[in-house]
């Protein structure tokens, strides 16, 4: 990695530093991270997995993602909301996921909160995209020092506060900002990254929910 936070892969392409040259992480960086998402199931999955990541690395969670999907009914909101104590015990016994009771219980709780939010706004997508940061909040240049210095933003702090008020758990400002980065509410691919321009085009052409 050079001072700009860019690393050159074996394919000669320059990418954000955090993918570390690992094949699965490069694929996630290139094909998923930062691309706008409106599918409620994916939005729910991601915010729950960000909660599971707390205290761990995203790579750990990414490599267990299929196990999480199997354990949590593909993150179908209604299915998870209907989980019983037996389901929670089953998840606690599942060595393929992070067996943290608080985070498992939080996922079930958040599914029920997601049902209420969906009933109010029509979809999770409409709710989350209504919190897309304004251009005035975004840095003029997205570089390594900016990303390292700003793990939260005013919008992620406000969104975190609103989610907590609605009963969600494991949704602190840092967790929420990581969710926003991954789901394309912001484009935090660093200047010089091979994916930045493509993601910027996707965001420019993207029709926001409710528009």
Secondary structure as UniProt FT lines:
FT   TURN            3..4
FT   STRAND          6..8
FT   TURN            10..11
FT   STRAND          14..16
FT   HELIX           17..19
FT   TURN            20..21
FT   HELIX           23..31
FT   TURN            32..34
FT   HELIX           40..53
FT   TURN            54..55
FT   HELIX           58..63
FT   HELIX           65..71
FT   HELIX           73..75
FT   HELIX           77..81
FT   HELIX           85..92
FT   TURN            95..96
FT   HELIX           101..121
FT   HELIX           124..129
FT   TURN            130..131
FT   HELIX           135..137
FT   HELIX           144..149
FT   HELIX           154..165
FT   TURN            166..167
FT   HELIX           173..182
FT   TURN            183..184
FT   TURN            191..192
FT   TURN            194..195
FT   HELIX           196..205
FT   TURN            209..210
//
